[in-house]
Amino acid sequence: MAPKMKKPLNKKQQERLAKKEAKDAEKAAVKGEGNGQPVAAVLSNAVITGNLASRPDSTDLKVDQFSVTTFGKQLVQDTVLELNYGRRYGLIGQNGSGKSTILAAIAAREVPIPEGIDMWFLDKEADPSDMTALEAVIEKAKTEKERLEKLQLELYEDPEKYADMLCLIDEKLEKMDPDSFEKKAAELLYGLGFGRQMMGKQTKDMSGGWRMRVSLAQALFVEPTLLLLDEPTNHLDLGACVWLENYLANYPHTLLLISHSQDFLNNVCTNIMQLTHDGKLKSWGGNYDSYIKTRTESEKNLMTKWKKERDDIEHLQSFIRSCGTFANLRKQADSKQKIIDKMIEAGLTEKPVPDPQYAFKFPSSEQLPPPVMAFNDVAFAWDGKRENQLYRNLDFGVDMDSRIALVGPNGAGKSTLLKLMRQDITPCEGEIKRHGHLRIGSYNQHSEEILDLEKCPLDYFASLYPEGITTSNGKKKMEIEDWRAYLGRFGITQDKQTRPMKTMSHGYRSRVVIMMISLGNPHILLLDEPTNHLDMQCIDALAEAINQFHGGLVLVSHDFRLIGQVAKEIWVCDDKNIKPWSGTIQTYKEHLKKSVITKV
């Protein structure tokens, strides 16, 4: 039997096929070399719409009727996305509100972005390869130079139309002297914490955190017209954070970043873009502190106006009700009703909705007499060799009144020190004495891996504690409503309690882990970068919970504000030892500024 021949496509079908192929090609380009990054997993279940409202040849970007829906929930609703060239925007909003999805949608050109606006979305580390860190950055610079030269020739076919873009390309190409590639790449890597030896290391032999820094250096070298950064400080030590903060404060093009570090937003951003509770994007001029001040004043005025309108309408409605059916009063009642109708038609003021407040809490355990944890002449090396020791001659104690923040460069051993405290590893020399009844509450970047992501939080905790939890009053059997109330204290409310955790943002999963720590009734908290995925309100709730906690704390964090809120001592980890810093975390930051700014 002869094979069945396919019918030729009609004109409309051909047009639809052409559009689909063009869209697929565009997505493929995003996945390939150059400015693009892979289409993020968060877009796999997302529906994004929007219309380009700015000129196709402009470096300013405005998208009307911008909406994002994922898993059937509308995260962004019929709003305006506006990014003006040369401005640096900080995108803020609650955990799970859709910030990362917005960045991914822009990067994947799921909304109409003019072709002349090149982008870089930093959401993944550089590929592991035989290239060194330095070679990887230089190679990306060469690729970008070739792309710009090719685009320049294309745009010269209509120089008047693309005058702004051609001017921008000329400026970029003037800076891209191949003879200076190595020098500039080395400066960027050095600022991000790479020493000479690390720069010469092949990327396939690096951890994900170091390869993320390589990717960041590539982005900064390329200087895209629109740079998209999602929590860029998560893999950096405090010194690299300060350097990046200073570098981005002078970024010459458009920057849109997500960060939950108030210090970082204050020193980098010219505008704050707020994703509101009702899915709107609202832009505020100035840095984060200016945003807080302006928003507070605005909401105070709106609340006054809302109350007045409500009181006026209530007064008018009360008068109308008092008129009853008396004929001689109907004319006055109708007049008052017309006033109400006109107020409604003109648009009533919406009641301001404040950001949610959370009440994290770590229970107070029985007091343990010192020394709770004592290091006596401790040394450690991963290979056990004395010449490779990361620490030596450590002598200190951690007790239930300790409030310690560990600072220092990457590789100095801050996380390793916490592992020694947890007994995940053992010292090569000396000993670590721990109180026999010591309970430790620990958080680190791998804490989420212990969660059963197929379960919802309610089922997960019910299965984890079938016999109930231990409280200061003894054992307590937990019913569903008890778990709901406990989860609510950590901001896990409504449908988040019954959704599989695999569908939740990292911020919500972090809250689940912090709740687990609380249920463990610890004497000492060992927290390694606990704020990486928490929003502003959760960070403040965590700080308040730590300050009310009657146990000890050892903290590693790149969030200067959190350290300032909870730490009483600053310990500097460097040169194989630990030394107390005599000042505050802010004086330590000033010290870092003086030392790292010279790296640029």
N, C-alpha and C positions, 0 to 999 in steps of 0.2 A: 504494500500500500504506500502510495506516494506521501511524503511528509506534507502536513497541512501548511499552506503558505499564510504568513501573517498579512493582515490587511494593511495597506499603506496608511500612515497617519494623516489626518486632515490638518488644516492650517492651525486651528485652535489647539489641537493635541501637540503639534510640533512646537508651538509657542510655549505651552506648559512644560514640555520636556526640556526645551532650551533653558527655561527659567530654573527648572530643578537642577539641571546639569551645572548651570552657572552658580547656583547656591552651593551645590556639593563641591564644586571647584574652589569656591571661596572658603568653605570650611576646611578643605584639604590644605589650602594655603595657610590657614591658621595653624594647622597641625605641623606644618613644615618649618623650614629654616627661615631666618630673618626675624621679623618683629614678633611673629605669632608664637603662641604656646598651644599645647593641646586643648581641645574643647573640654572644659572641666566636667567632672562627673555630676556636679550639681545641676547641669543643664539637661541631663538625660530624661528627666520627667518635668521639664519646665516648658511653659508656653510664654513667649515674649512677643510683645507688639509695641509699635511706636512709629511715628512719622517724622521724617527729617524736616525741621522748621528753619534751619540755618542754611546759608548759601553752600552749595556743593563745593565751591572753591575756597571756602573760608577755613581758617584754622580754629575759629570758634565753633562750638558744637551745641546745637539745641535740638532736642527730640521731644515732640509733643505726644500726648496720649500714650505715654510710656506705662506699660503694665507688665507685671511678672506673676505668673501663676505656677505653682509647683505642688504636686501631690493633691491637686484639686483645691488648694488654698491660695487665695490671692494675697501675695506679699506686697506688691506695688500696684497701686490702682489709679489709672488714668491721671498721671502726674506729668510734670515737666522735668526732663533731665537737661541741665544747662551747665556747660563747662566753657568758661571763657579763657582764651589763650593767655598763658603767662601766669595764671592763678594756681594756687596750691590748695586743693580741697581735702579736708578730712571728713570721711563718711562715717557717721556714728549712728547707732541704733541698738536696740536690745538684741540679746542672743536669739538667733533663729528668725530674725526679722527679714533677712534676705540680702544683707550687705554683700556677702561673697558671691551670691547669685547675680547681683547687679554687675559686679566687676567682670565676672565670667561672661555674662551676656554681651557686655560692651566689647570685650576682647575677642569673642567669637563672631562679632558683627551680626548678632541676632537682631540688633536694631540697626537702622540705616546709618552707617558711618561713612563719610566721604573717603574715597580711596586715597586721597592725598594725606590723610591723617594716619600716620604710621603709629603703631602701638606696641607696647611691651607689657605683658601681664606676668608678673612674677608670682607664680603659684606652684612652681616646682623647681627642683634642683637641676643643675647642669647634668647632662648625660655622663655616665661613667665611661671613660675611654682611655686610650693610651696617651692622650694629650695631657700635658701638665696644666696646672691652673693658669699659668701665664700664657701658654699657647692657646688655651681654650678662649681666653678673653681676646687675644690678638686675632685669632681666626674669625671670631664673631665680628670684630671691627672691620676686617677685610671684606667679609660678606656684606656688611652694611654699606661700606663705601661703594662697592659694585652696584648694589641695589639703588643707591641714591643717584649714581651717574646714569644708570639706565632710565630711572624715572625722570631725571632732568631732561634727557633727550626727548622723551615722550611729551612732557609738558611744554617744551619749546615749540610744539606744533601749534599751540594757541597761547603765546606768552602773555597777552593782555588779560585773558580770562584767569590764568593761573599765576598772576604776578606775585601775590602774597606767598604762595607755596614755593615758587621759584626763588624768591628772596630768602626764604627759610632754608631751602636746600643749599643755596650758595653759602650761607653762613655755616652750615654744618660741614660742608666739604672743605671749607677753608681751615677748619679745625682738624681735619682728618689727614694729617701728614703721615704717610707710612713710616717715615723715619722716626716719628715720635710715638708710634704705637706701643712699643715695648716699655718705654718710660712711663707713659700714662697708665698702661695696664698694671704695671708694678705699683704705681702710686695708689691706685684704687684698691688693689688687693692688700697692700700694706695698711691702708686705712681701715680695712675690714678685718684686720687681725692676722694676716698672713706674714710669716717671716720668710726669709730667703729660701730656707729649706722646704717650707710648706709650699711655696710658689712653684718649686721644681718637682713636686710630687704629682704623679699621674692621678687624674680625677677618679679612675676606677678603684684606687686605693684609699679614697677619702670617705668619710661618713656623710650621711645625707645633709647634716648641718653645714659641713664645710663646702659641699657641692652647691648648697643653696647660696652661700656667700659668693661662689664663683658666678652663679647665675645673676646675682645682684650686681656684681662688678661688670658683667657683660651688659646689663641694662643701663648702668650709669655711663659706660663708655659709649654706647650707641646713642644715648640721649634721644629717645623717641619723642615725637610731638606730643603724645599722650602716654604717660607712664602710669601704670596701674599696679599698686602694691597692696597686698593683703597681709597685714601684720608683719612688716619687714624686719622688725626687731626681735622676733621670736627665737631666732637662732644666734643672736649676737650677745656678747658680753657687754658690760656697761661702757667700757672704753670704745668699742665699735659702735655702740648706740649713740654715744656723744658725737663721734666722728660723722656718722650717717646723718644725724640730726642737723649738724652744721652744714654738711654737703647739700642736703635736700632743701635747706632754707634758701639756697641760692640757685635752685633748679631753674633753668632758663625757659622751659616750655610749660606744658600743662601737666599737673600732677594730681592724681586721685588716689588716696590711700585710706586703708582701714587700720586704725590703731586704737587700743584702749589705754594707751599711756598718755595721761594728760600733759606731762612734761613735753613729750614728743610733739603732740598736737599744738601745744603753745608755741614751740620754737620753730615749727616748720610751716604751719598753715596760714594762708591769707584768708581762707573761708572755711566755714564748717557747714557740711551738708547733712542735715538731720533727716533720717528716715523715721517718720512719725508713726504713732500707733495705728493710724488709719491708712497707712501705705502711701503717704505723700512724701515727696522730696522737698525740703525747705532749706534754702540757702541763707546763711547768716554771715555777715561780713566780720572779719577779724579772726583771731585765734580762739582757742577753746575757752579761755577765761572771759574773753569778750562775749562769746556766745552765751555763756552762763549768765553773765550780768544782763545782757540785752534780753534774753529769753525770760529771765525772772521778772524784769520790769514789764515786758510785754504781757506776760501771763497775769501779772497783778492788775494791769489796766483792763485786760479782757475780762477778768473775773469781776471787777467792779462794774463794767458795762453789762455783763451777763446778769448780775444780780439786779441791777437797776431795771433792765428790760423785763426780767421775771416779775419783779415787784410791781412794775407799771401794768403789765398784763393782768396780774392777779387783782390789782386794784380796780382795773376797768371791768374785769369779769365779775367781780364782787358787786360792782354798781349795776351791771346788766342783770345779775340774778335778783337784785333787790327791786328792780322795776316790775318783776313778775309779769302779769298780763294786763296791767293798767294801761288803758288806751292813751291817757294823757302823758305817760312816761315812755311809750314805745319809741317816739321820735328820738329822745335822748339816748335810749338804749341802742338804737340802730346807729346813731352817730358814734357811740363808743366802740361798737363792733367794727365799724369802718376803720377806726384808728388801729384796732388790733390787726385787721386784714392788711392794712398798708404796712404795718411793721413786719408782718410775716412775709409779704410780697417783697419788701426791700431786703429781706434776709436777716434773720436773728443771729446774734452772736453765739458761737458755739462755746460751751463751757470748756475751759482749758483742762487737759488731762495730764496730770503730773506723771513723771516716770515712776514705775513701781519701786517700792522699797522692800527689801528682804531682811529677814532676821535670822541669819546663820547663827548657830550656837554650838560651841564645844562644851560638853558637860564638865563640871568640876570633879576631878578624881581625888582620891585620898592623897594626902601629902606624903612624899617620900623624903626621908632625911638625906642630906648630901653626904658623900658624893653620889649622885644618881648615875652619872656616866663620867669616867675619868680616863684620860689618855696619859699613859706613863711611858715616856721615851719611845714613842711610836714612830716607826718608819714603814714606808710601803713603796713597792715597785711592782708593776704588772707582771714583769718577767722574773721577779725575785732577785735581780742583780743589784748590788749596791750602787754601781755607777749609774743605773737608770732610775734611781729612787725619785719618786714624785714628791714624797715628804720624808723628812728625817727629824728626829729629836723633838717630836710633838709632845708637849706637856700642858694640858689644860683640862678643865672640867666643865660639864654642862649640867645645870641643876634645874629645878622646877621654877626658879625665878629668872632664868636666863632668857634674854631677848636679843638674839644674835643674828646679824645679817652678814653672810659671807660674800665678799666682793673680790675681784681680781680678774686677770685675763683668761680667755678660753684656754684650756689645757693646763691651767695651774692646779686643778684637782678639787674644785669645789664639790662637784657631784660625787667624786671619789670619796671625799671626806664623809659625805652623808651615807655612802654605802658602807664605810667602815663603822659608822655609828649604828647602822641597821644590822650589822654582822652579815651582810651579803658577801663581803670579802674579809679576809683576816690580815693583820699586819705582818710584815716580814720580820720586824724587830719590835721589842717592847710589848705592852699589853694594854687592852682596853677593858676596864672594869665597869660592869653595869649592875645596878641594883636588881636583885632577884625578881622583884615584882614589877619591874618597869614595863609599861606598855607604850609603844611608839605609834603615832599616827603619821603615815608617810604618803607624800604626793610627789610624783615625778612624771616625766613626759610619757612613760609607758603605763601609767596607772589605768588608762582607759582599756588597756588590753585584757584586764581581768574581768571586764563586764561581759555578760551574756547578751550580746546586742540583739538577739532574736526575741528577747523578752522585753516587756514594758517595765517601767520602774516599779509599779505596784506588785506585779508577779515576781520580779527579781528579788525584792526585799522580803516578800512573804516566804519565798523559797529559801532565802539566805538565813532567815531567823524564824524557823517554824515554831520554836519553843518560846519566842518572845525575846525581848532585849533586856539587858541589865541596866538598871537605873540606880540612883542613890537610895531609893526606897526598896531595892530588891528587884526581882524578876517581874517583868510586865508583859503580859500576853497582848500582842498587837492585832487588833481587828482592822478591816479594810479602812474604816473611817479614821483610825489612828494613823495608819500609813499615809493616808491622803493629807492629813493635817501636817505630819512630819515633812512630807515632800513639799508641801506648800511653803513651809518656812524657808526652803532653799530655792524658791522660785520655780518649782516644777509643778505647774498647776494645770487644771482642766484636761484637755486631750493629751497633753504631754505625759500625764501619768499612765495613760493606757495605750500609748503608741509604742511600737517596737523601738528600742534605742538606736537601731541601725538607721532609722529615719530622722534622728535628732541631730542637731548641730553639735560640734565639739564643745561649745559652751555649756549646753545642757548636760552632756555626758560628764563634763568636769564637775558640775554641781552634784551629780549622782555620786561621784567619787568622794567629794568633800563630805557629803552626807554619810557615806560609809565610814569615813575617818571619825566623824562625830559619834557614830554608833559604837565605835571601838573603845570609847571612853579612855583616850590616851592621857599619859602624863607629860609627854613631850611631843611636839609637832616638828617633823622634818619636812619642809616644803621646798621642792625644787621647781621653780618657775610655775607657781600655781595660777598665775593670772593670764597665761598665754591665750586662753580662749574665753575669758570672762569679760562681760561688759562692765561699764563704769559702775553701775549700781551694785553689781555682784562683788566687784573689787572693794568697794566701800563697806559692803556687808561682811566680807571676809576680814577686813581690817578691824571692824568693830568686834567681830567674834573673837579674833586673836587677842585684842586688848582686854576683853572680859574673861578670857580663859585663865584659869589659875594654874597653868602648867608652863613648861618651858617651850622655847621656840628657837629653831635654827632655820634660817631662810636664805634661799638663793633666788634672786629675782633681778630682772633688768628694769623693773618699774621703780624709778626713784621715789615716786610719791608713796607707794605702798611701804617701801623701806622706811621712809620718813615717818609714816604713821605708826609703825609697830616696833621698830628696832631701837633698842637702848644702847647696843654696842655694834660697832662696825669692825669686822675682822678682815684684814687683807690677806688673801692667799697668793703667794708669789715666792719665787726663789726657794722652793722646797720647804717653806715654813709658813707660819701664820702669825701676823702681828696686828695688834689692835690699832685702829685709826683714832687719833685723839679728837677729831672734830665730828661734825654731823655728816649725813649723806650728801647734803648740798655742798659742803666744803670739799668733800671727796670728788663731787662732780666738777667743781671748779678746778680742782687739781688735774682731773682727767682732761678737761678742756685745754688747759695749758700744754699738756703733753701730747695730745692727739691732733690738735689743730695744725701743728707743724708738719704733720704727715701729708697734708694736702699739697 
